Amino acid sequence: MATSEVATFAGGCFWCMVEPFDQRPGIIRVISGYTGGEVENPTYEQVCSNTTGHVEAVQITFDPAIMAYEDLVETFWQQIDPTDPGGQFNDRGESYQTAIFYHNEKQKETAEHSKQELELSGKFSKPIATKILPAMPFYKAEEKHQDYYKKQSFHYRLYKKGSGREDFIKDTWRMDKSDLKQKLTPMQYHVTQENGTEQPFQNEYWDNQEEGIYVDVVSGKALFSSTDQYDAGCGWPSFTKPIDRYEVEENTDTSHGMVRTEIRSKTANSHLGHVFEDGPKEKGGLRYCMNSAAMRFVPKDKMEEEGYGKYLFIFANK
């Protein structure tokens, strides 16, 4: 069985298409480049002139045993406006059109099924314009365009916000939370929706010793693992890292006369806790200090039954 596979997506400016996939479980590398055209080894200037037939794209090498192709396709849809046939956001022209380039028949079937589901979901009032095409030669872009979100982080953030992509993503994929008061306990609602904080040492998971994962109490997305949990002495469940960095977002929090980094769940936009730089140095130095009420614990022996079997790889080497 192959230990790696390749996926190729065109989602407009490739600067914005690396970060969502990079550093996720099972991702081996993400390369920015050009595909879909006839000219060999095109330059950025040639592609942007819309004369080569290429689109800006990312090519992702991944371990399908850890990150399923279906999950990559879902992530792809969440980065773009799939109804726009003329480009993406402020970037117009052929080189910024969207497409899924499949590398085998299984990828083709998965992509087409996913596109059909999106069309039937009613999320968009206009037709889905994203094309599903056979993979073509992929040419790596110039080095300055690789990992742009890391190399030029300030400009990247300005660009993603200014282009309209960031707000579109948040507005389009925001969960409907109108009935949360009926679904959540008062403390769960206070923490997740009102940015509340539980009492230390008086919450459900601060001293949990059982193996398993912690999922978002609102969206059900996997957030943290017991393999990364440790006793920080603070009275709240603490972790050295999330399971999947894509599922958490960081915001600057200036409340209570302090400057802190807040952690929110990406899908549900719920308050989870904060991250600090006083964690174990040998594990990266971060301490994700979370509220128990923002999460639900799924024991290892219940993960398959509850639909989280794909995360059992976390415990494979234990």
C-alpha positions as CSV (number, residue, x, y, z in Angstrom):
1,M,0.0,0.0,0.0
2,A,1.3,3.4,-1.0
3,T,2.5,5.5,1.9
4,S,2.1,8.8,0.1
5,E,-0.2,10.3,-2.5
6,V,-0.3,13.6,-4.4
7,A,-3.2,16.1,-4.6
8,T,-3.3,19.2,-6.8
9,F,-5.7,22.2,-6.2
10,A,-6.0,25.6,-7.9
11,G,-7.7,28.1,-5.6
12,G,-6.6,31.5,-6.9
13,C,-3.5,33.0,-5.5
14,F,-1.2,30.2,-4.3
15,W,0.0,32.3,-1.4
16,C,-3.3,31.6,0.3
17,M,-3.5,27.9,-0.5
18,V,-0.5,26.7,1.4
19,E,-1.3,27.6,4.9
20,P,-4.6,25.7,5.2
21,F,-2.9,22.4,4.3
22,D,0.6,22.9,5.7
23,Q,1.5,21.4,9.2
24,R,-1.6,19.3,9.2
25,P,-1.5,15.6,10.2
26,G,-0.3,13.4,7.4
27,I,0.9,16.3,5.2
28,I,4.4,15.7,3.9
29,R,4.9,18.8,1.9
30,V,3.0,21.6,0.0
31,I,4.5,23.2,-3.1
32,S,3.3,26.3,-4.9
33,G,3.4,26.1,-8.7
34,Y,1.8,26.3,-12.0
35,T,-0.3,23.7,-14.0
36,G,-2.9,23.3,-16.7
37,G,-1.0,25.1,-19.5
38,E,1.1,24.2,-22.5
39,V,4.3,26.2,-21.8
40,E,7.2,24.3,-20.1
41,N,8.7,25.9,-17.0
42,P,6.6,29.1,-17.0
43,T,7.6,32.1,-14.9
44,Y,5.3,33.9,-12.5
45,E,5.2,36.9,-14.9
46,Q,4.2,34.7,-17.8
47,V,1.4,32.9,-15.9
48,C,0.0,36.2,-14.5
49,S,-0.1,37.6,-18.0
50,N,-2.8,34.9,-18.8
51,T,-1.0,33.8,-22.0
52,T,0.3,30.4,-21.0
53,G,-2.9,28.6,-20.0
54,H,-1.6,27.8,-16.5
55,V,-3.3,28.4,-13.2
56,E,-1.6,29.0,-9.9
57,A,-1.9,25.8,-7.9
58,V,-0.6,23.9,-4.9
59,Q,0.6,20.3,-5.0
60,I,0.3,18.4,-1.8
61,T,2.1,15.2,-0.9
62,F,0.3,13.4,1.9
63,D,-0.1,10.1,3.7
64,P,-3.6,8.8,2.9
65,A,-3.5,6.6,6.0
66,I,-3.5,9.8,8.2
67,M,-5.1,12.5,6.0
68,A,-7.8,11.3,3.7
69,Y,-8.2,12.8,0.2
70,E,-11.8,13.5,1.0
71,D,-10.7,15.8,3.9
72,L,-8.3,17.6,1.6
73,V,-11.1,18.3,-0.9
74,E,-13.3,19.5,1.9
75,T,-10.6,21.9,3.0
76,F,-10.1,23.1,-0.6
77,W,-13.8,24.1,-0.9
78,Q,-13.5,26.1,2.4
79,Q,-10.7,28.3,0.9
80,I,-12.4,29.5,-2.3
81,D,-15.5,31.0,-3.9
82,P,-16.4,28.1,-6.1
83,T,-19.1,30.0,-7.9
84,D,-16.6,32.5,-9.5
85,P,-15.5,31.5,-13.0
86,G,-13.3,34.6,-13.6
87,G,-10.8,34.4,-10.8
88,Q,-10.8,34.6,-7.0
89,F,-11.7,37.7,-5.0
90,N,-9.5,40.7,-6.1
91,D,-7.4,38.5,-8.4
92,R,-9.0,38.2,-11.9
93,G,-8.1,36.3,-15.0
94,E,-7.5,32.8,-16.2
95,S,-4.5,32.1,-14.0
96,Y,-6.6,32.6,-10.9
97,Q,-9.4,30.2,-11.8
98,T,-10.2,27.3,-9.5
99,A,-9.9,23.6,-10.3
100,I,-9.3,20.2,-8.8
101,F,-6.7,18.2,-10.7
102,Y,-7.2,14.5,-10.1
103,H,-4.3,12.0,-10.3
104,N,-6.4,8.8,-10.4
105,E,-9.9,7.6,-10.9
106,K,-10.6,7.4,-7.2
107,Q,-9.6,11.0,-6.8
108,K,-11.8,11.9,-9.7
109,E,-14.8,10.1,-8.2
110,T,-14.2,11.7,-4.8
111,A,-13.9,15.2,-6.3
112,E,-17.0,14.9,-8.4
113,H,-19.1,13.5,-5.6
114,S,-17.9,16.3,-3.3
115,K,-18.8,18.9,-5.9
116,Q,-22.2,17.4,-6.4
117,E,-22.8,17.4,-2.6
118,L,-21.8,21.1,-2.4
119,E,-24.2,22.0,-5.3
120,L,-27.0,20.2,-3.5
121,S,-26.3,21.7,-0.1
122,G,-27.8,25.0,-1.0
123,K,-24.9,26.9,0.5
124,F,-24.4,28.9,-2.7
125,S,-27.2,30.4,-4.8
126,K,-25.0,30.3,-8.0
127,P,-23.7,27.2,-9.8
128,I,-20.4,25.7,-8.8
129,A,-17.8,26.9,-11.4
130,T,-14.8,24.9,-10.2
131,K,-13.6,22.5,-12.8
132,I,-12.5,18.9,-12.2
133,L,-9.7,18.0,-14.6
134,P,-7.0,15.3,-15.1
135,A,-3.6,16.2,-13.6
136,M,-1.1,17.9,-16.0
137,P,2.6,18.6,-15.6
138,F,3.2,20.7,-12.5
139,Y,6.0,23.3,-12.4
140,K,7.3,24.5,-9.1
141,A,7.1,28.3,-8.7
142,E,10.0,30.5,-7.9
143,E,11.5,30.0,-4.4
144,K,10.2,33.4,-3.2
145,H,6.7,32.1,-3.6
146,Q,7.2,29.0,-1.5
147,D,5.8,29.1,2.0
148,Y,4.9,32.8,1.5
149,Y,2.7,32.8,4.6
150,K,5.8,32.1,6.7
151,K,8.4,34.2,4.8
152,Q,6.3,37.3,4.5
153,S,3.7,36.8,7.2
154,F,2.7,40.4,7.7
155,H,2.2,41.1,4.0
156,Y,0.4,37.7,3.6
157,R,-2.1,38.6,6.4
158,L,-2.7,42.0,4.8
159,Y,-3.2,40.5,1.4
160,K,-5.6,37.7,2.6
161,K,-7.7,40.2,4.4
162,G,-7.6,43.0,1.8
163,S,-8.4,40.6,-1.1
164,G,-11.7,39.7,0.6
165,R,-10.8,36.0,0.9
166,E,-10.6,36.0,4.7
167,D,-14.0,37.6,5.3
168,F,-15.6,35.4,2.6
169,I,-14.4,32.2,4.3
170,K,-15.6,33.3,7.7
171,D,-19.0,34.4,6.5
172,T,-19.6,31.4,4.2
173,W,-18.5,28.6,6.6
174,R,-19.7,30.0,9.9
175,M,-21.9,27.5,11.8
176,D,-25.5,28.2,12.5
177,K,-25.5,28.5,16.3
178,S,-29.1,29.7,16.9
179,D,-30.1,26.8,19.0
180,L,-26.9,26.4,21.2
181,K,-28.7,27.5,24.4
182,Q,-30.8,24.4,24.1
183,K,-27.9,22.1,23.3
184,L,-25.2,23.3,25.7
185,T,-25.1,23.5,29.5
186,P,-25.0,27.0,31.0
187,M,-21.2,26.7,31.6
188,Q,-20.6,25.3,28.1
189,Y,-22.5,28.2,26.6
190,H,-20.8,30.8,28.9
191,V,-17.3,29.5,27.9
192,T,-17.7,29.0,24.2
193,Q,-20.1,31.8,23.3
194,E,-19.3,34.5,26.0
195,N,-15.6,33.9,26.2
196,G,-15.9,32.7,29.8
197,T,-13.4,30.8,31.9
198,E,-14.0,27.9,34.3
199,Q,-12.7,27.7,37.8
200,P,-9.2,26.0,38.0
201,F,-9.1,22.6,39.5
202,Q,-13.0,22.5,39.4
203,N,-13.5,21.4,35.8
204,E,-14.0,18.0,34.2
205,Y,-10.7,17.3,32.5
206,W,-8.0,19.1,34.3
207,D,-6.6,15.9,35.8
208,N,-7.9,13.4,33.2
209,Q,-5.6,10.4,32.9
210,E,-7.5,8.4,30.3
211,E,-6.4,7.9,26.7
212,G,-8.4,9.5,24.0
213,I,-9.1,12.8,22.1
214,Y,-10.9,16.0,23.0
215,V,-13.4,17.3,20.4
216,D,-15.1,20.7,20.1
217,V,-18.3,20.5,22.1
218,V,-20.1,22.6,19.4
219,S,-18.9,21.3,16.1
220,G,-17.5,17.9,17.1
221,K,-14.1,18.6,15.3
222,A,-11.1,16.9,16.9
223,L,-9.0,19.4,18.8
224,F,-6.5,17.8,21.2
225,S,-5.1,14.4,22.2
226,S,-4.3,12.9,25.6
227,T,-0.9,12.0,24.1
228,D,-0.1,15.8,24.2
229,Q,-1.8,16.5,27.5
230,Y,0.3,17.2,30.6
231,D,-0.1,18.6,34.1
232,A,0.9,22.2,33.9
233,G,-0.2,22.9,37.5
234,C,-2.6,25.5,36.4
235,G,-5.9,23.6,37.1
236,W,-7.0,23.5,33.5
237,P,-6.4,20.8,30.8
238,S,-3.2,21.7,29.1
239,F,-1.6,20.5,25.8
240,T,1.6,21.0,24.0
241,K,-0.1,21.1,20.5
242,P,-3.5,20.6,18.8
243,I,-4.2,17.4,16.8
244,D,-4.7,19.5,13.6
245,R,-3.6,23.2,13.5
246,Y,-6.2,23.8,10.8
247,E,-9.0,23.4,13.4
248,V,-7.8,26.1,15.8
249,E,-7.4,29.9,15.3
250,E,-5.4,32.4,17.2
251,N,-6.6,35.9,18.1
252,T,-5.1,38.7,20.1
253,D,-7.0,39.1,23.4
254,T,-6.5,42.4,25.3
255,S,-9.2,41.7,27.9
256,H,-8.6,41.9,31.7
257,G,-5.7,44.3,31.2
258,M,-3.5,41.7,29.6
259,V,-2.3,40.8,26.1
260,R,-2.8,37.2,25.4
261,T,-3.3,34.8,22.5
262,E,-6.8,33.4,22.5
263,I,-7.5,30.0,20.9
264,R,-10.8,29.6,19.1
265,S,-12.2,26.6,17.2
266,K,-12.2,27.3,13.5
267,T,-15.5,25.6,12.5
268,A,-17.6,26.7,15.4
269,N,-15.8,30.0,16.2
270,S,-16.1,29.1,19.9
271,H,-13.8,30.3,22.6
272,L,-11.6,27.4,23.8
273,G,-8.8,29.0,25.9
274,H,-5.4,30.6,25.5
275,V,-1.9,29.5,24.4
276,F,1.2,30.5,26.3
277,E,4.9,30.2,25.7
278,D,5.7,28.5,29.0
279,G,5.2,24.9,28.0
280,P,7.7,22.1,28.0
281,K,10.7,23.2,26.0
282,E,11.5,19.8,24.7
283,K,8.0,19.7,23.0
284,G,8.0,23.1,21.4
285,G,7.5,25.4,24.5
286,L,3.8,26.0,24.1
287,R,1.0,25.5,26.6
288,Y,-2.5,25.3,25.2
289,C,-4.6,26.0,28.3
290,M,-8.1,25.0,27.5
291,N,-11.5,25.1,29.2
292,S,-13.0,21.6,29.9
293,A,-16.5,23.0,29.1
294,A,-15.4,23.8,25.5
295,M,-14.6,20.2,24.8
296,R,-15.9,16.7,25.0
297,F,-13.6,13.7,25.7
298,V,-13.9,10.6,23.5
299,P,-12.1,7.6,25.1
300,K,-9.7,5.7,22.8
301,D,-11.9,2.6,22.9
302,K,-14.9,4.7,21.7
303,M,-13.2,6.6,18.9
304,E,-14.1,4.2,16.1
305,E,-17.7,3.8,17.3
306,E,-18.1,7.6,17.4
307,G,-16.6,8.3,14.0
308,Y,-13.1,9.3,15.0
309,G,-11.3,6.1,14.0
310,K,-9.1,8.0,11.5
311,Y,-7.4,9.6,14.5
312,L,-6.3,6.3,16.0
313,F,-2.9,6.7,14.3
314,I,-2.1,9.1,17.2
315,F,-1.8,6.1,19.5
316,A,-0.2,3.7,17.0
317,N,3.4,4.1,18.4
318,K,2.4,4.1,22.0
